[in-house]
Amino acid sequence: MFCPKCGSMMFPSGRVYTCRHCMTEQDIAGNEQKIVTNIYKKEVASVGEEDNTAILAKEHVFCPVCERDVEAYFELRQMRSADEPETKIFRCSVCKHVWRE
């Protein structure tokens, strides 16, 4: 709901909508109040955390410590400014060595 006087967003307060900018009030009666909830749980994991490997992506890569092709967990992180490419951080599933590409 937007304030008819100043155009700012109005928020429910008791049985009225109130504009926090100009303090205009408008009755809620007749206006539908919608509740929006997020049904998706976004899980964030890091390569350094042992417990969250189930939600990390995997890739077959060459591990510099094991010196063989292994399955490694990885994540992408923006380490520098937005115009630079992302950094891929790997963790070997065998020896747990962490490196970046």
Residue frames as a rotation matrix with the C-alpha (Angstrom) as fourth column:
MET 1
0.589 0.808 0.000 0.00
0.808 -0.589 0.000 0.00
0.000 0.000 -1.000 0.00
PHE 2
-0.541 -0.777 0.321 1.37
0.785 -0.604 -0.138 3.41
0.301 0.177 0.937 -0.94
CYS 3
-0.365 0.336 -0.868 0.57
0.563 -0.664 -0.493 6.73
-0.742 -0.668 0.053 0.68
PRO 4
0.342 0.569 0.748 -1.87
0.939 -0.236 -0.249 8.79
0.035 0.788 -0.615 -1.42
LYS 5
0.933 0.034 -0.360 -0.30
0.128 -0.962 0.243 11.99
-0.338 -0.273 -0.901 -0.05
CYS 6
0.372 -0.885 -0.280 3.48
-0.733 -0.465 0.497 11.49
-0.570 0.021 -0.822 -0.51
GLY 7
0.600 -0.070 -0.797 3.77
-0.662 0.516 -0.543 8.17
0.449 0.854 0.263 -2.37
SER 8
-0.518 -0.803 0.295 5.86
-0.827 0.382 -0.412 6.42
0.218 -0.457 -0.862 0.33
MET 9
-0.426 0.327 -0.843 5.13
0.098 0.943 0.317 2.86
0.899 0.053 -0.434 1.39
MET 10
0.065 0.541 0.838 2.54
-0.905 -0.323 0.278 2.49
0.421 -0.776 0.469 4.15
PHE 11
-0.774 -0.397 -0.493 2.91
-0.129 0.861 -0.491 -0.17
0.620 -0.316 -0.718 6.85
PRO 12
0.272 0.918 -0.287 0.18
0.185 0.243 0.952 -1.87
0.944 -0.312 -0.103 8.90
SER 13
-0.891 -0.417 0.178 -0.08
-0.075 -0.251 -0.965 -0.59
0.447 -0.873 0.193 12.45
GLY 14
-0.674 0.716 0.184 -2.99
-0.142 0.120 -0.983 -2.07
-0.725 -0.688 0.021 14.36
ARG 15
0.064 0.806 0.588 -6.11
0.699 0.384 -0.603 -1.59
-0.713 0.449 -0.539 12.21
VAL 16
0.894 0.185 -0.408 -4.67
-0.114 -0.788 -0.606 1.17
-0.433 0.588 -0.683 9.99
TYR 17
0.360 -0.819 0.447 -1.90
0.902 0.184 -0.390 1.61
0.237 0.543 0.805 7.45
THR 18
0.786 -0.166 -0.596 0.56
0.186 -0.856 0.483 4.33
-0.590 -0.490 -0.642 8.52
CYS 19
0.694 -0.604 0.391 2.97
0.334 -0.210 -0.919 6.28
0.637 0.769 0.056 6.34
ARG 20
0.417 -0.615 -0.669 6.27
0.870 0.057 0.490 6.62
-0.263 -0.786 0.559 8.18
HIS 21
-0.552 -0.648 0.524 7.18
0.790 -0.609 0.078 9.66
0.268 0.457 0.848 6.11
CYS 22
-0.690 0.340 0.640 4.16
-0.196 -0.938 0.287 11.98
0.697 0.073 0.713 6.49
MET 23
-0.967 0.231 0.105 2.25
-0.028 0.315 -0.949 10.04
-0.253 -0.921 -0.298 9.19
THR 24
-0.312 0.890 -0.333 -0.92
-0.917 -0.191 0.350 9.72
0.248 0.415 0.876 7.07
GLU 25
-0.771 0.140 0.621 -3.23
-0.211 0.864 -0.457 6.92
-0.601 -0.484 -0.637 8.23
GLN 26
-0.322 0.695 -0.643 -5.68
-0.873 0.044 0.485 4.85
0.366 0.717 0.593 6.18
ASP 27
0.263 0.531 0.806 -8.08
-0.799 0.587 -0.126 2.12
-0.540 -0.611 0.579 7.35
ILE 28
-0.832 -0.540 0.129 -7.12
-0.421 0.765 0.486 -1.46
-0.361 0.350 -0.864 6.58
ALA 29
-0.147 0.866 0.478 -10.80
0.137 0.496 -0.857 -2.47
-0.980 -0.060 -0.191 6.24
GLY 30
0.828 0.521 -0.207 -11.55
-0.163 -0.129 -0.978 -3.27
-0.536 0.844 -0.022 2.61
ASN 31
0.342 -0.798 -0.496 -7.87
-0.892 -0.110 -0.439 -3.59
0.296 0.593 -0.749 1.70
GLU 32
0.923 -0.057 -0.380 -6.42
0.099 0.991 0.092 -7.07
0.371 -0.122 0.920 1.55
GLN 33
0.405 -0.843 0.354 -3.41
-0.876 -0.247 0.414 -7.70
-0.262 -0.478 -0.839 3.70
LYS 34
0.837 -0.178 -0.517 -1.04
-0.159 0.826 -0.541 -10.19
0.523 0.535 0.663 2.11
ILE 35
0.547 -0.701 0.457 1.64
-0.547 0.114 0.829 -12.09
-0.634 -0.704 -0.322 3.94
VAL 36
0.701 -0.416 -0.580 4.59
-0.460 0.357 -0.813 -13.22
0.545 0.837 0.059 1.86
THR 37
0.584 -0.543 0.604 6.82
-0.466 0.385 0.797 -15.97
-0.665 -0.747 -0.029 3.17
ASN 38
-0.056 -0.703 -0.709 9.85
-0.977 0.186 -0.107 -17.61
0.207 0.686 -0.697 1.69
ILE 39
0.852 0.449 0.269 9.19
-0.495 0.858 0.136 -21.32
-0.169 -0.249 0.954 1.27
TYR 40
0.669 -0.692 -0.271 12.73
0.252 0.555 -0.793 -22.03
0.699 0.462 0.546 0.13
LYS 41
0.872 -0.477 -0.106 15.48
0.020 -0.181 0.983 -22.38
-0.488 -0.860 -0.148 2.68
LYS 42
0.729 -0.680 -0.071 18.70
-0.263 -0.183 -0.947 -21.07
0.631 0.710 -0.312 1.24
GLU 43
0.860 -0.505 -0.070 21.61
0.331 0.451 0.829 -22.97
-0.387 -0.736 0.555 2.67
VAL 44
0.708 -0.706 -0.016 25.02
-0.557 -0.544 -0.627 -21.41
0.434 0.452 -0.779 2.50
ALA 45
0.876 -0.480 0.042 28.09
0.372 0.729 0.575 -23.55
-0.306 -0.488 0.817 2.90
SER 46
0.572 -0.782 -0.246 31.78
-0.814 -0.578 -0.058 -22.91
-0.096 0.233 -0.968 2.79
VAL 47
0.488 -0.474 -0.733 34.52
-0.253 0.727 -0.639 -25.19
0.835 0.497 0.235 1.52
GLY 48
-0.518 -0.799 0.305 36.30
-0.489 -0.016 -0.872 -24.90
0.702 -0.601 -0.382 4.87
GLU 49
-0.150 0.551 0.821 33.37
-0.958 0.125 -0.259 -26.37
-0.245 -0.825 0.509 6.80
GLU 50
-0.951 -0.308 0.003 33.33
-0.303 0.938 0.169 -30.17
-0.054 0.160 -0.986 7.07
ASP 51
-0.574 0.771 0.274 29.62
0.192 0.453 -0.871 -30.55
-0.796 -0.447 -0.408 7.90
ASN 52
0.249 0.782 -0.571 28.17
-0.335 -0.483 -0.809 -28.79
-0.909 0.393 0.142 4.86
THR 53
-0.748 -0.645 -0.158 29.74
-0.369 0.206 0.906 -30.85
-0.552 0.736 -0.392 2.08
ALA 54
-0.410 0.657 0.633 26.38
0.658 0.694 -0.293 -32.37
-0.631 0.296 -0.717 1.10
ILE 55
0.657 0.741 -0.137 25.22
0.466 -0.542 -0.699 -29.09
-0.593 0.396 -0.701 -0.46
LEU 56
0.050 -0.716 -0.696 28.49
-0.490 -0.625 0.608 -28.14
-0.870 0.311 -0.382 -2.16
ALA 57
0.853 0.167 -0.494 29.13
-0.521 0.267 -0.811 -28.79
-0.004 0.949 0.314 -5.82
LYS 58
0.335 -0.749 0.571 31.70
0.008 0.608 0.794 -31.44
-0.942 -0.261 0.210 -6.80
GLU 59
0.806 -0.176 -0.565 34.12
-0.590 -0.166 -0.790 -31.70
0.045 0.970 -0.238 -9.67
HIS 60
0.751 -0.630 0.199 36.86
0.591 0.775 0.226 -34.12
-0.296 -0.052 0.954 -10.74
VAL 61
0.837 -0.539 0.098 40.16
-0.450 -0.779 -0.437 -32.21
0.312 0.322 -0.894 -10.61
PHE 62
0.234 -0.858 -0.458 43.86
0.432 0.514 -0.741 -32.83
0.871 -0.024 0.491 -10.06
CYS 63
0.997 0.057 -0.059 44.78
0.075 -0.351 0.933 -32.45
0.033 -0.935 -0.354 -6.36
PRO 64
0.435 -0.893 0.112 48.29
-0.504 -0.345 -0.792 -30.99
0.746 0.288 -0.600 -5.90
VAL 65
-0.051 -0.439 0.897 48.80
-0.982 0.183 0.033 -32.88
-0.179 -0.880 -0.440 -2.60
CYS 66
0.476 0.304 0.825 47.40
-0.242 0.947 -0.209 -36.30
-0.846 -0.100 0.524 -3.60
GLU 67
-0.482 -0.662 -0.574 48.96
-0.663 -0.152 0.733 -35.85
-0.572 0.734 -0.366 -7.04
ARG 68
-0.886 0.301 0.352 46.04
0.446 0.760 0.474 -37.59
-0.125 0.577 -0.807 -8.79
ASP 69
-0.595 0.771 0.227 42.57
-0.319 -0.486 0.814 -36.92
0.738 0.411 0.535 -10.14
VAL 70
-0.845 0.362 -0.393 40.10
0.524 0.417 -0.743 -36.78
-0.105 -0.834 -0.542 -7.25
GLU 71
0.143 0.923 0.358 36.60
0.703 -0.349 0.620 -35.58
0.697 0.163 -0.698 -6.57
ALA 72
-0.829 -0.446 -0.337 36.80
0.557 -0.604 -0.570 -32.15
0.051 -0.661 0.749 -4.93
TYR 73
0.332 0.890 -0.311 34.13
0.905 -0.394 -0.161 -29.90
-0.266 -0.228 -0.937 -3.45
PHE 74
-0.728 -0.609 0.314 34.18
0.670 -0.729 0.139 -26.35
0.144 0.312 0.939 -4.72
GLU 75
0.407 0.795 -0.451 32.58
0.756 -0.570 -0.322 -22.94
-0.513 -0.210 -0.833 -4.33
LEU 76
-0.104 -0.371 0.923 32.82
0.794 -0.589 -0.147 -19.71
0.598 0.718 0.356 -6.27
ARG 77
0.333 0.153 -0.930 33.66
0.777 -0.604 0.179 -16.47
-0.534 -0.782 -0.320 -4.47
GLN 78
0.668 -0.121 0.734 33.96
0.413 -0.761 -0.501 -12.93
0.619 0.638 -0.458 -5.70
MET 79
0.263 -0.681 -0.684 37.33
0.950 0.056 0.309 -12.03
-0.172 -0.731 0.661 -4.15
ARG 80
-0.803 -0.582 -0.129 38.04
0.528 -0.795 0.298 -8.79
-0.276 0.171 0.946 -6.01
SER 81
-0.577 0.599 -0.555 35.91
-0.504 -0.796 -0.335 -6.14
-0.642 0.086 0.762 -7.67
ALA 82
0.299 0.865 0.402 32.88
-0.150 0.459 -0.876 -7.08
-0.942 0.202 0.267 -9.74
ASP 83
0.716 -0.025 -0.698 34.69
-0.693 -0.150 -0.706 -6.69
-0.087 0.988 -0.125 -13.05
GLU 84
-0.480 -0.877 -0.032 37.23
-0.877 0.480 -0.025 -9.40
0.037 0.016 -0.999 -12.10
PRO 85
-0.030 0.477 -0.879 36.41
-0.367 0.812 0.453 -13.12
0.930 0.336 0.150 -12.53
GLU 86
0.769 0.380 0.514 35.29
-0.619 0.243 0.747 -15.24
0.159 -0.893 0.422 -9.59
THR 87
-0.439 -0.897 0.059 37.76
-0.861 0.401 -0.312 -17.42
0.256 -0.188 -0.948 -7.69
LYS 88
0.572 0.568 -0.592 37.04
-0.394 0.823 0.409 -21.15
0.719 0.000 0.695 -7.53
ILE 89
-0.248 -0.595 0.765 38.02
-0.966 0.091 -0.242 -22.65
0.074 -0.799 -0.597 -4.15
PHE 90
0.271 0.247 -0.930 38.47
-0.371 0.919 0.136 -26.44
0.888 0.308 0.341 -4.00
ARG 91
-0.028 -0.322 0.946 38.69
-0.963 0.264 0.061 -28.94
-0.269 -0.909 -0.317 -1.13
CYS 92
-0.541 -0.284 -0.791 39.91
-0.573 0.813 0.100 -32.44
0.615 0.508 -0.603 -1.87
SER 93
0.544 0.822 0.169 37.51
-0.729 0.363 0.581 -35.13
0.416 -0.439 0.797 -0.67
VAL 94
0.576 -0.412 -0.706 40.46
0.360 0.903 -0.234 -37.47
0.734 -0.119 0.669 0.05
CYS 95
-0.278 -0.842 -0.462 43.14
0.852 0.006 -0.524 -35.41
0.444 -0.539 0.716 1.83
LYS 96
0.545 0.660 -0.517 41.01
0.819 -0.550 0.161 -32.31
-0.178 -0.511 -0.841 2.68
HIS 97
-0.578 -0.791 -0.199 43.60
0.679 -0.602 0.420 -29.97
-0.452 0.108 0.885 1.12
VAL 98
0.603 0.768 -0.218 42.13
0.553 -0.599 -0.579 -26.56
-0.575 0.228 -0.786 0.18
TRP 99
-0.640 -0.768 -0.021 43.38
0.513 -0.447 0.733 -24.58
-0.572 0.458 0.680 -2.83
ARG 100
0.352 0.772 -0.529 42.08
0.037 -0.576 -0.816 -21.99
-0.935 0.268 -0.231 -5.22
GLU 101
-0.251 -0.348 0.903 42.07
0.894 0.275 0.355 -21.63
-0.372 0.896 0.242 -8.96
